Amino acid sequence: MNLLLFVYGTLRPVFNEPEGILDSNFFHNDYRYLGEAKTPGRLYDLGEYPAMTPAQGPDEWVQGDLLWLTLPKVLDKLDRYEDAFPHRGRKQLYERRLADVWWRSGQEKAWVYYYLLPVSEGNRLPEGVWNGKT
């Protein structure tokens, strides 16, 4: 099973305070940071968190980080955190898919969370970088 995960928002180490999700009991020691990375996509600022959708052109990239997860069960935890499964009559917010990701060691396949609900082009971040909660 592929245990690489591309993160572009609240899961990025740069946005995690000491009590953030990466350092909590939920996720602590369940990953290794591999480095900065990018993947084709469009990024949108939703305020508390970003949303990524597939690229619509060749020059659309999302910047983030590549993590190696130490256990497969971490993906199940993250799916719940990202609301990546339908439950209790609600639509899921994200879908986890394998995508091409580029980082210092070349191209890899990694899991990426894609946003499923409509987004406003006015909230698009054309540089593909989310700078934190607004």
N, CA, C and O atoms as a GROMACS GRO file, in nm:
protein
  536
    1MET      N    1   0.085  -0.120   0.000
    1MET     CA    2   0.000   0.000   0.000
    1MET      C    3   0.088   0.125   0.000
    1MET      O    4   0.190   0.130   0.069
    2ASN      N    5   0.047   0.224  -0.079
    2ASN     CA    6   0.119   0.350  -0.085
    2ASN      C    7   0.094   0.429   0.043
    2ASN      O    8  -0.020   0.450   0.083
    3LEU      N    9   0.202   0.472   0.108
    3LEU     CA   10   0.189   0.547   0.233
    3LEU      C   11   0.244   0.689   0.221
    3LEU      O   12   0.277   0.752   0.321
    4LEU      N   13   0.256   0.739   0.097
    4LEU     CA   14   0.296   0.878   0.077
    4LEU      C   15   0.172   0.966   0.074
    4LEU      O   16   0.070   0.928   0.015
    5LEU      N   17   0.180   1.082   0.138
    5LEU     CA   18   0.068   1.174   0.146
    5LEU      C   19   0.117   1.315   0.115
    5LEU      O   20   0.212   1.363   0.175
    6PHE      N   21   0.051   1.380   0.019
    6PHE     CA   22   0.078   1.520  -0.013
    6PHE      C   23  -0.018   1.606   0.066
    6PHE      O   24  -0.140   1.586   0.059
    7VAL      N   25   0.034   1.702   0.143
    7VAL     CA   26  -0.050   1.791   0.223
    7VAL      C   27  -0.027   1.935   0.179
    7VAL      O   28   0.085   1.974   0.148
    8TYR      N   29  -0.136   2.013   0.176
    8TYR     CA   30  -0.128   2.150   0.124
    8TYR      C   31  -0.198   2.252   0.213
    8TYR      O   32  -0.204   2.370   0.177
    9GLY      N   33  -0.250   2.209   0.326
    9GLY     CA   34  -0.326   2.301   0.412
    9GLY      C   35  -0.295   2.282   0.558
    9GLY      O   36  -0.180   2.289   0.599
   10THR      N   37  -0.399   2.257   0.636
   10THR     CA   38  -0.385   2.251   0.782
   10THR      C   39  -0.297   2.136   0.829
   10THR      O   40  -0.251   2.138   0.943
   11LEU      N   41  -0.272   2.037   0.746
   11LEU     CA   42  -0.183   1.927   0.784
   11LEU      C   43  -0.036   1.957   0.758
   11LEU      O   44   0.051   1.880   0.800
   12ARG      N   45  -0.005   2.068   0.690
   12ARG     CA   46   0.135   2.102   0.664
   12ARG      C   47   0.205   2.132   0.797
   12ARG      O   48   0.149   2.201   0.882
   13PRO      N   49   0.324   2.082   0.815
   13PRO     CA   50   0.397   2.107   0.941
   13PRO      C   51   0.412   2.254   0.974
   13PRO      O   52   0.411   2.290   1.092
   14VAL      N   53   0.427   2.340   0.876
   14VAL     CA   54   0.446   2.482   0.900
   14VAL      C   55   0.325   2.546   0.968
   14VAL      O   56   0.340   2.650   1.033
   15PHE      N   57   0.206   2.487   0.955
   15PHE     CA   58   0.085   2.544   1.014
   15PHE      C   59   0.045   2.477   1.144
   15PHE      O   60  -0.062   2.506   1.198
   16ASN      N   61   0.127   2.388   1.195
   16ASN     CA   62   0.087   2.315   1.314
   16ASN      C   63   0.151   2.372   1.439
   16ASN      O   64   0.273   2.370   1.455
   17GLU      N   65   0.066   2.422   1.527
   17GLU     CA   66   0.110   2.469   1.657
   17GLU      C   67   0.144   2.345   1.742
   17GLU      O   68   0.118   2.233   1.699
   18PRO      N   69   0.201   2.364   1.860
   18PRO     CA   70   0.233   2.247   1.943
   18PRO      C   71   0.115   2.153   1.966
   18PRO      O   72   0.135   2.032   1.980
   19GLU      N   73  -0.007   2.205   1.971
   19GLU     CA   74  -0.124   2.119   1.988
   19GLU      C   75  -0.193   2.090   1.856
   19GLU      O   76  -0.306   2.040   1.856
   20GLY      N   77  -0.129   2.119   1.744
   20GLY     CA   78  -0.189   2.097   1.613
   20GLY      C   79  -0.208   1.949   1.584
   20GLY      O   80  -0.162   1.864   1.660
   21ILE      N   81  -0.274   1.920   1.474
   21ILE     CA   82  -0.310   1.782   1.441
   21ILE      C   83  -0.187   1.693   1.424
   21ILE      O   84  -0.191   1.576   1.462
   22LEU      N   85  -0.077   1.747   1.370
   22LEU     CA   86   0.042   1.664   1.348
   22LEU      C   87   0.107   1.621   1.479
   22LEU      O   88   0.167   1.513   1.486
   23ASP      N   89   0.097   1.704   1.581
   23ASP     CA   90   0.161   1.671   1.708
   23ASP      C   91   0.064   1.616   1.812
   23ASP      O   92   0.103   1.588   1.925
   24SER      N   93  -0.060   1.600   1.775
   24SER     CA   94  -0.158   1.547   1.868
   24SER      C   95  -0.145   1.396   1.880
   24SER      O   96  -0.075   1.332   1.801
   25ASN      N   97  -0.213   1.338   1.978
   25ASN     CA   98  -0.215   1.192   1.990
   25ASN      C   99  -0.276   1.127   1.867
   25ASN      O  100  -0.249   1.011   1.837
   26PHE      N  101  -0.357   1.204   1.796
   26PHE     CA  102  -0.422   1.156   1.675
   26PHE      C  103  -0.321   1.118   1.567
   26PHE      O  104  -0.341   1.020   1.494
   27PHE      N  105  -0.212   1.194   1.556
   27PHE     CA  106  -0.121   1.181   1.442
   27PHE      C  107   0.026   1.175   1.483
   27PHE      O  108   0.113   1.149   1.399
   28HIS      N  109   0.056   1.198   1.609
   28HIS     CA  110   0.194   1.207   1.657
   28HIS      C  111   0.272   1.080   1.626
   28HIS      O  112   0.224   0.969   1.651
   29ASN      N  113   0.390   1.096   1.571
   29ASN     CA  114   0.480   0.985   1.536
   29ASN      C  115   0.425   0.892   1.429
   29ASN      O  116   0.482   0.785   1.406
   30ASP      N  117   0.318   0.930   1.362
   30ASP     CA  118   0.260   0.846   1.258
   30ASP      C  119   0.306   0.888   1.119
   30ASP      O  120   0.256   0.836   1.019
   31TYR      N  121   0.400   0.981   1.111
   31TYR     CA  122   0.448   1.028   0.981
   31TYR      C  123   0.594   1.070   0.991
   31TYR      O  124   0.648   1.095   1.100
   32ARG      N  125   0.657   1.077   0.873
   32ARG     CA  126   0.791   1.133   0.861
   32ARG      C  127   0.784   1.239   0.753
   32ARG      O  128   0.729   1.216   0.645
   33TYR      N  129   0.839   1.355   0.783
   33TYR     CA  130   0.841   1.464   0.686
   33TYR      C  131   0.948   1.437   0.581
   33TYR      O  132   1.064   1.414   0.616
   34LEU      N  133   0.912   1.441   0.453
   34LEU     CA  134   1.008   1.415   0.346
   34LEU      C  135   1.056   1.542   0.278
   34LEU      O  136   1.169   1.546   0.229
   35GLY      N  137   0.973   1.646   0.272
   35GLY     CA  138   1.017   1.772   0.211
   35GLY      C  139   0.906   1.841   0.135
   35GLY      O  140   0.794   1.791   0.124
   36GLU      N  141   0.940   1.958   0.081
   36GLU     CA  142   0.846   2.034   0.001
   36GLU      C  143   0.818   1.961  -0.130
   36GLU      O  144   0.904   1.890  -0.183
   37ALA      N  145   0.696   1.980  -0.180
   37ALA     CA  146   0.654   1.910  -0.302
   37ALA      C  147   0.549   1.993  -0.373
   37ALA      O  148   0.501   2.094  -0.320
   38LYS      N  149   0.512   1.949  -0.494
   38LYS     CA  150   0.404   2.013  -0.568
   38LYS      C  151   0.332   1.908  -0.649
   38LYS      O  152   0.387   1.803  -0.683
   39THR      N  153   0.205   1.939  -0.681
   39THR     CA  154   0.123   1.851  -0.763
   39THR      C  155   0.032   1.937  -0.850
   39THR      O  156  -0.002   2.048  -0.811
   40PRO      N  157  -0.008   1.888  -0.967
   40PRO     CA  158  -0.101   1.965  -1.050
   40PRO      C  159  -0.233   1.985  -0.976
   40PRO      O  160  -0.286   1.891  -0.916
   41GLY      N  161  -0.286   2.106  -0.982
   41GLY     CA  162  -0.414   2.133  -0.919
   41GLY      C  163  -0.445   2.280  -0.910
   41GLY      O  164  -0.364   2.365  -0.949
   42ARG      N  165  -0.564   2.308  -0.859
   42ARG     CA  166  -0.609   2.445  -0.831
   42ARG      C  167  -0.637   2.453  -0.682
   42ARG      O  168  -0.694   2.362  -0.624
   43LEU      N  169  -0.595   2.564  -0.621
   43LEU     CA  170  -0.612   2.580  -0.477
   43LEU      C  171  -0.704   2.698  -0.448
   43LEU      O  172  -0.696   2.803  -0.513
   44TYR      N  173  -0.791   2.680  -0.350
   44TYR     CA  174  -0.889   2.781  -0.311
   44TYR      C  175  -0.882   2.804  -0.161
   44TYR      O  176  -0.862   2.710  -0.084
   45ASP      N  177  -0.898   2.930  -0.121
   45ASP     CA  178  -0.899   2.967   0.020
   45ASP      C  179  -1.042   2.966   0.070
   45ASP      O  180  -1.124   3.047   0.026
   46LEU      N  181  -1.073   2.875   0.163
   46LEU     CA  182  -1.207   2.869   0.222
   46LEU      C  183  -1.211   2.931   0.361
   46LEU      O  184  -1.310   2.915   0.434
   47GLY      N  185  -1.105   3.002   0.399
   47GLY     CA  186  -1.100   3.067   0.530
   47GLY      C  187  -1.026   2.984   0.631
   47GLY      O  188  -0.907   3.004   0.654
   48GLU      N  189  -1.096   2.889   0.693
   48GLU     CA  190  -1.035   2.803   0.795
   48GLU      C  191  -0.943   2.696   0.736
   48GLU      O  192  -0.857   2.642   0.806
   49TYR      N  193  -0.962   2.666   0.610
   49TYR     CA  194  -0.882   2.564   0.544
   49TYR      C  195  -0.889   2.584   0.393
   49TYR      O  196  -0.978   2.654   0.345
   50PRO      N  197  -0.796   2.525   0.318
   50PRO     CA  198  -0.800   2.537   0.173
   50PRO      C  199  -0.873   2.420   0.108
   50PRO      O  200  -0.904   2.320   0.173
   51ALA      N  201  -0.898   2.436  -0.020
   51ALA     CA  202  -0.960   2.330  -0.099
   51ALA      C  203  -0.880   2.315  -0.228
   51ALA      O  204  -0.847   2.414  -0.293
   52MET      N  205  -0.851   2.192  -0.265
   52MET     CA  206  -0.780   2.166  -0.389
   52MET      C  207  -0.872   2.090  -0.484
   52MET      O  208  -0.941   1.997  -0.444
   53THR      N  209  -0.870   2.132  -0.611
   53THR     CA  210  -0.943   2.062  -0.716
   53THR      C  211  -0.842   2.025  -0.825
   53THR      O  212  -0.731   2.078  -0.826
   54PRO      N  213  -0.878   1.936  -0.916
   54PRO     CA  214  -0.784   1.899  -1.022
   54PRO      C  215  -0.747   2.019  -1.110
   54PRO      O  216  -0.826   2.113  -1.125
   55ALA      N  217  -0.627   2.015  -1.165
   55ALA     CA  218  -0.581   2.119  -1.257
   55ALA      C  219  -0.669   2.120  -1.382
   55ALA      O  220  -0.718   2.016  -1.426
   56GLN      N  221  -0.686   2.238  -1.437
   56GLN     CA  222  -0.759   2.251  -1.563
   56GLN      C  223  -0.666   2.294  -1.676
   56GLN      O  224  -0.708   2.307  -1.791
   57GLY      N  225  -0.539   2.317  -1.643
   57GLY     CA  226  -0.440   2.356  -1.742
   57GLY      C  227  -0.302   2.309  -1.701
   57GLY      O  228  -0.283   2.270  -1.586
   58PRO      N  229  -0.205   2.312  -1.792
   58PRO     CA  230  -0.072   2.257  -1.764
   58PRO      C  231   0.012   2.339  -1.664
   58PRO      O  232   0.108   2.286  -1.608
   59ASP      N  233  -0.023   2.464  -1.642
   59ASP     CA  234   0.056   2.548  -1.553
   59ASP      C  235  -0.009   2.571  -1.418
   59ASP      O  236   0.021   2.671  -1.352
   60GLU      N  237  -0.097   2.482  -1.376
   60GLU     CA  238  -0.166   2.496  -1.248
   60GLU      C  239  -0.107   2.396  -1.149
   60GLU      O  240  -0.118   2.275  -1.167
   61TRP      N  241  -0.045   2.450  -1.043
   61TRP     CA  242   0.023   2.367  -0.944
   61TRP      C  243  -0.019   2.408  -0.804
   61TRP      O  244  -0.051   2.524  -0.779
   62VAL      N  245  -0.018   2.311  -0.714
   62VAL     CA  246  -0.040   2.336  -0.572
   62VAL      C  247   0.090   2.300  -0.500
   62VAL      O  248   0.148   2.194  -0.523
   63GLN      N  249   0.134   2.390  -0.414
   63GLN     CA  250   0.257   2.371  -0.336
   63GLN      C  251   0.220   2.312  -0.200
   63GLN      O  252   0.119   2.350  -0.140
   64GLY      N  253   0.302   2.222  -0.151
   64GLY     CA  254   0.277   2.162  -0.020
   64GLY      C  255   0.396   2.082   0.028
   64GLY      O  256   0.511   2.116  -0.001
   65ASP      N  257   0.368   1.978   0.103
   65ASP     CA  258   0.472   1.894   0.161
   65ASP      C  259   0.439   1.748   0.139
   65ASP      O  260   0.322   1.710   0.126
   66LEU      N  261   0.543   1.667   0.134
   66LEU     CA  262   0.525   1.523   0.118
   66LEU      C  263   0.558   1.456   0.251
   66LEU      O  264   0.663   1.479   0.311
   67LEU      N  265   0.465   1.372   0.297
   67LEU     CA  266   0.482   1.297   0.421
   67LEU      C  267   0.482   1.148   0.389
   67LEU      O  268   0.415   1.104   0.296
   68TRP      N  269   0.556   1.072   0.467
   68TRP     CA  270   0.550   0.927   0.460
   68TRP      C  271   0.480   0.881   0.588
   68TRP      O  272   0.527   0.908   0.698
   69LEU      N  273   0.369   0.811   0.571
   69LEU     CA  274   0.292   0.763   0.686
   69LEU      C  275   0.349   0.631   0.733
   69LEU      O  276   0.380   0.544   0.652
   70THR      N  277   0.364   0.615   0.864
   70THR     CA  278   0.429   0.496   0.917
   70THR      C  279   0.337   0.375   0.928
   70THR      O  280   0.384   0.262   0.937
   71LEU      N  281   0.205   0.399   0.925
   71LEU     CA  282   0.108   0.290   0.937
   71LEU      C  283  -0.009   0.311   0.842
   71LEU      O  284  -0.056   0.424   0.829
   72PRO      N  285  -0.058   0.207   0.776
   72PRO     CA  286  -0.173   0.223   0.687
   72PRO      C  287  -0.298   0.276   0.757
   72PRO      O  288  -0.378   0.346   0.695
   73LYS      N  289  -0.317   0.243   0.885
   73LYS     CA  290  -0.439   0.288   0.956
   73LYS      C  291  -0.447   0.439   0.969
   73LYS      O  292  -0.554   0.493   0.996
   74VAL      N  293  -0.336   0.509   0.951
   74VAL     CA  294  -0.337   0.655   0.958
   74VAL      C  295  -0.426   0.713   0.848
   74VAL      O  296  -0.489   0.816   0.868
   75LEU      N  297  -0.430   0.647   0.732
   75LEU     CA  298  -0.516   0.695   0.625
   75LEU      C  299  -0.663   0.694   0.666
   75LEU      O  300  -0.738   0.785   0.630
   76ASP      N  301  -0.705   0.593   0.739
   76ASP     CA  302  -0.844   0.590   0.788
   76ASP      C  303  -0.872   0.706   0.882
   76ASP      O  304  -0.978   0.768   0.875
   77LYS      N  305  -0.778   0.735   0.971
   77LYS     CA  306  -0.793   0.849   1.063
   77LYS      C  307  -0.803   0.979   0.984
   77LYS      O  308  -0.888   1.064   1.012
   78LEU      N  309  -0.716   0.993   0.885
   78LEU     CA  310  -0.715   1.116   0.807
   78LEU      C  311  -0.842   1.131   0.723
   78LEU      O  312  -0.892   1.242   0.705
   79ASP      N  313  -0.894   1.021   0.672
   79ASP     CA  314  -1.021   1.027   0.598
   79ASP      C  315  -1.132   1.083   0.687
   79ASP      O  316  -1.215   1.161   0.641
   80ARG      N  317  -1.135   1.042   0.814
   80ARG     CA  318  -1.235   1.096   0.906
   80ARG      C  319  -1.209   1.245   0.933
   80ARG      O  320  -1.302   1.325   0.933
   81TYR      N  321  -1.083   1.281   0.956
   81TYR     CA  322  -1.047   1.420   0.982
   81TYR      C  323  -1.084   1.510   0.864
   81TYR      O  324  -1.134   1.620   0.883
   82GLU      N  325  -1.060   1.462   0.743
   82GLU     CA  326  -1.086   1.540   0.622
   82GLU      C  327  -1.230   1.527   0.572
   82GLU      O  328  -1.264   1.583   0.468
   83ASP      N  329  -1.312   1.455   0.643
   83ASP     CA  330  -1.452   1.432   0.603
   83ASP      C  331  -1.456   1.375   0.460
   83ASP      O  332  -1.526   1.425   0.373
   84ALA      N  333  -1.377   1.269   0.442
   84ALA     CA  334  -1.360   1.210   0.309
   84ALA      C  335  -1.441   1.082   0.290
   84ALA      O  336  -1.399   0.992   0.218
   85PHE      N  337  -1.555   1.075   0.355
   85PHE     CA  338  -1.644   0.962   0.334
   85PHE      C  339  -1.786   1.007   0.367
   85PHE      O  340  -1.805   1.088   0.457
   86PRO      N  341  -1.885   0.956   0.294
   86PRO     CA  342  -2.023   0.997   0.323
   86PRO      C  343  -2.070   0.934   0.455
   86PRO      O  344  -2.046   0.816   0.481
   87HIS      N  345  -2.136   1.013   0.536
   87HIS     CA  346  -2.188   0.961   0.663
   87HIS      C  347  -2.302   1.049   0.713
   87HIS      O  348  -2.308   1.169   0.685
   88ARG      N  349  -2.390   0.987   0.787
   88ARG     CA  350  -2.502   1.056   0.850
   88ARG      C  351  -2.578   1.147   0.754
   88ARG      O  352  -2.621   1.256   0.792
   89GLY      N  353  -2.594   1.102   0.631
   89GLY     CA  354  -2.672   1.177   0.536
   89GLY      C  355  -2.602   1.300   0.480
   89GLY      O  356  -2.660   1.372   0.399
   90ARG      N  357  -2.478   1.326   0.522
   90ARG     CA  358  -2.404   1.442   0.471
   90ARG      C  359  -2.318   1.402   0.352
   90ARG      O  360  -2.273   1.288   0.342
   91LYS      N  361  -2.297   1.497   0.263
   91LYS     CA  362  -2.204   1.473   0.154
   91LYS      C  363  -2.062   1.483   0.208
   91LYS      O  364  -2.035   1.560   0.300
   92GLN      N  365  -1.974   1.406   0.151
   92GLN     CA  366  -1.835   1.416   0.192
   92GLN      C  367  -1.774   1.543   0.132
   92GLN      O  368  -1.814   1.587   0.024
   93LEU      N  369  -1.677   1.602   0.204
   93LEU     CA  370  -1.611   1.724   0.157
   93LEU      C  371  -1.496   1.693   0.062
   93LEU      O  372  -1.476   1.764  -0.037
   94TYR      N  373  -1.421   1.588   0.093
   94TYR     CA  374  -1.301   1.555   0.017
   94TYR      C  375  -1.304   1.410  -0.030
   94TYR      O  376  -1.376   1.326   0.024
   95GLU      N  377  -1.223   1.383  -0.131
   95GLU     CA  378  -1.199   1.247  -0.176
   95GLU      C  379  -1.049   1.227  -0.186
   95GLU      O  380  -0.978   1.310  -0.243
   96ARG      N  381  -1.001   1.118  -0.129
   96ARG     CA  382  -0.858   1.086  -0.134
   96ARG      C  383  -0.829   1.006  -0.260
   96ARG      O  384  -0.890   0.901  -0.284
   97ARG      N  385  -0.734   1.057  -0.341
   97ARG     CA  386  -0.695   0.988  -0.464
   97ARG      C  387  -0.543   0.988  -0.479
   97ARG      O  388  -0.475   1.075  -0.425
   98LEU      N  389  -0.491   0.891  -0.551
   98LEU     CA  390  -0.349   0.891  -0.585
   98LEU      C  391  -0.324   0.991  -0.697
   98LEU      O  392  -0.402   0.998  -0.793
   99ALA      N  393  -0.216   1.066  -0.686
   99ALA     CA  394  -0.181   1.167  -0.786
   99ALA      C  395  -0.030   1.172  -0.801
   99ALA      O  396   0.044   1.128  -0.713
  100ASP      N  397   0.015   1.227  -0.912
  100ASP     CA  398   0.158   1.249  -0.933
  100ASP      C  399   0.202   1.369  -0.851
  100ASP      O  400   0.138   1.474  -0.853
  101VAL      N  401   0.311   1.351  -0.779
  101VAL     CA  402   0.367   1.456  -0.694
  101VAL      C  403   0.516   1.466  -0.726
  101VAL      O  404   0.584   1.364  -0.741
  102TRP      N  405   0.566   1.590  -0.736
  102TRP     CA  406   0.708   1.612  -0.762
  102TRP      C  407   0.773   1.669  -0.638
  102TRP      O  408   0.718   1.759  -0.573
  103TRP      N  409   0.890   1.616  -0.604
  103TRP     CA  410   0.969   1.667  -0.492
  103TRP      C  411   1.116   1.645  -0.526
  103TRP      O  412   1.148   1.606  -0.638
  104ARG      N  413   1.205   1.669  -0.430
  104ARG     CA  414   1.348   1.670  -0.460
  104ARG      C  415   1.401   1.538  -0.517
  104ARG      O  416   1.500   1.539  -0.590
  105SER      N  417   1.337   1.428  -0.487
  105SER     CA  418   1.383   1.299  -0.538
  105SER      C  419   1.314   1.259  -0.668
  105SER      O  420   1.333   1.147  -0.716
  106GLY      N  421   1.235   1.348  -0.726
  106GLY     CA  422   1.168   1.318  -0.851
  106GLY      C  423   1.019   1.306  -0.835
  106GLY      O  424   0.959   1.364  -0.745
  107GLN      N  425   0.959   1.229  -0.924
  107GLN     CA  426   0.814   1.212  -0.927
  107GLN      C  427   0.774   1.087  -0.850
  107GLN      O  428   0.838   0.982  -0.862
  108GLU      N  429   0.667   1.099  -0.772
  108GLU     CA  430   0.612   0.988  -0.694
  108GLU      C  431   0.461   0.988  -0.706
  108GLU      O  432   0.401   1.089  -0.745
  109LYS      N  433   0.399   0.877  -0.674
  109LYS     CA  434   0.254   0.872  -0.655
  109LYS      C  435   0.228   0.891  -0.507
  109LYS      O  436   0.291   0.825  -0.423
  110ALA      N  437   0.136   0.980  -0.474
  110ALA     CA  438   0.102   1.005  -0.333
  110ALA      C  439  -0.047   1.029  -0.322
  110ALA      O  440  -0.113   1.066  -0.419
  111TRP      N  441  -0.099   1.006  -0.203
  111TRP     CA  442  -0.240   1.036  -0.175
  111TRP      C  443  -0.258   1.186  -0.164
  111TRP      O  444  -0.174   1.256  -0.106
  112VAL      N  445  -0.368   1.236  -0.222
  112VAL     CA  446  -0.402   1.379  -0.218
  112VAL      C  447  -0.551   1.388  -0.189
  112VAL      O  448  -0.630   1.310  -0.240
  113TYR      N  449  -0.590   1.485  -0.106
  113TYR     CA  450  -0.731   1.509  -0.078
  113TYR      C  451  -0.784   1.618  -0.171
  113TYR      O  452  -0.740   1.732  -0.166
  114TYR      N  453  -0.882   1.581  -0.257
  114TYR     CA  454  -0.946   1.673  -0.350
  114TYR      C  455  -1.082   1.714  -0.295
  114TYR      O  456  -1.158   1.631  -0.245
  115TYR      N  457  -1.112   1.842  -0.305
  115TYR     CA  458  -1.239   1.897  -0.258
  115TYR      C  459  -1.349   1.864  -0.357
  115TYR      O  460  -1.328   1.874  -0.478
  116LEU      N  461  -1.466   1.826  -0.308
  116LEU     CA  462  -1.576   1.782  -0.394
  116LEU      C  463  -1.689   1.882  -0.412
  116LEU      O  464  -1.768   1.868  -0.505
  117LEU      N  465  -1.700   1.982  -0.324
  117LEU     CA  466  -1.811   2.077  -0.332
  117LEU      C  467  -1.775   2.194  -0.423
  117LEU      O  468  -1.657   2.214  -0.453
  118PRO      N  469  -1.873   2.271  -0.467
  118PRO     CA  470  -1.844   2.385  -0.554
  118PRO      C  471  -1.755   2.488  -0.484
  118PRO      O  472  -1.763   2.507  -0.363
  119VAL      N  473  -1.671   2.553  -0.562
  119VAL     CA  474  -1.582   2.659  -0.511
  119VAL      C  475  -1.601   2.785  -0.594
  119VAL      O  476  -1.644   2.778  -0.710
  120SER      N  477  -1.570   2.898  -0.537
  120SER     CA  478  -1.581   3.026  -0.606
  120SER      C  479  -1.446   3.063  -0.666
  120SER      O  480  -1.344   3.060  -0.596
  121GLU      N  481  -1.445   3.097  -0.794
  121GLU     CA  482  -1.320   3.139  -0.858
  121GLU      C  483  -1.260   3.262  -0.789
  121GLU      O  484  -1.139   3.284  -0.797
  122GLY      N  485  -1.344   3.340  -0.721
  122GLY     CA  486  -1.294   3.456  -0.648
  122GLY      C  487  -1.205   3.417  -0.531
  122GLY      O  488  -1.129   3.500  -0.482
  123ASN      N  489  -1.214   3.293  -0.485
  123ASN     CA  490  -1.131   3.245  -0.374
  123ASN      C  491  -1.008   3.168  -0.421
  123ASN      O  492  -0.934   3.112  -0.340
  124ARG      N  493  -0.988   3.164  -0.551
  124ARG     CA  494  -0.875   3.086  -0.605
  124ARG      C  495  -0.743   3.152  -0.569
  124ARG      O  496  -0.730   3.274  -0.570
  125LEU      N  497  -0.646   3.068  -0.536
  125LEU     CA  498  -0.510   3.112  -0.506
  125LEU      C  499  -0.422   3.073  -0.626
  125LEU      O  500  -0.372   2.961  -0.632
  126PRO      N  501  -0.404   3.165  -0.722
  126PRO     CA  502  -0.336   3.129  -0.847
  126PRO      C  503  -0.191   3.083  -0.829
  126PRO      O  504  -0.138   3.013  -0.915
  127GLU      N  505  -0.127   3.123  -0.720
  127GLU     CA  506   0.010   3.079  -0.695
  127GLU      C  507   0.015   2.937  -0.638
  127GLU      O  508   0.122   2.876  -0.631
  128GLY      N  509  -0.102   2.883  -0.598
  128GLY     CA  510  -0.107   2.748  -0.547
  128GLY      C  511  -0.052   2.730  -0.407
  128GLY      O  512  -0.010   2.621  -0.370
  129VAL      N  513  -0.052   2.838  -0.329
  129VAL     CA  514   0.001   2.832  -0.192
  129VAL      C  515  -0.102   2.889  -0.096
  129VAL      O  516  -0.153   2.999  -0.117
  130TRP      N  517  -0.133   2.814   0.009
  130TRP     CA  518  -0.223   2.860   0.115
  130TRP      C  519  -0.137   2.907   0.230
  130TRP      O  520  -0.049   2.834   0.276
  131ASN      N  521  -0.161   3.029   0.278
  131ASN     CA  522  -0.078   3.088   0.383
  131ASN      C  523  -0.141   3.085   0.520
  131ASN      O  524  -0.100   3.162   0.608
  132GLY      N  525  -0.238   3.001   0.542
  132GLY     CA  526  -0.298   2.989   0.673
  132GLY      C  527  -0.438   3.046   0.680
  132GLY      O  528  -0.490   3.101   0.584
  133LYS      N  529  -0.496   3.031   0.796
  133LYS     CA  530  -0.634   3.073   0.820
  133LYS      C  531  -0.648   3.224   0.804
  133LYS      O  532  -0.564   3.300   0.851
  134THR      N  533  -0.756   3.264   0.737
  134THR     CA  534  -0.780   3.408   0.718
  134THR      C  535  -0.884   3.458   0.814
  134THR      O  536  -0.917   3.577   0.812
   0.00000   0.00000   0.00000
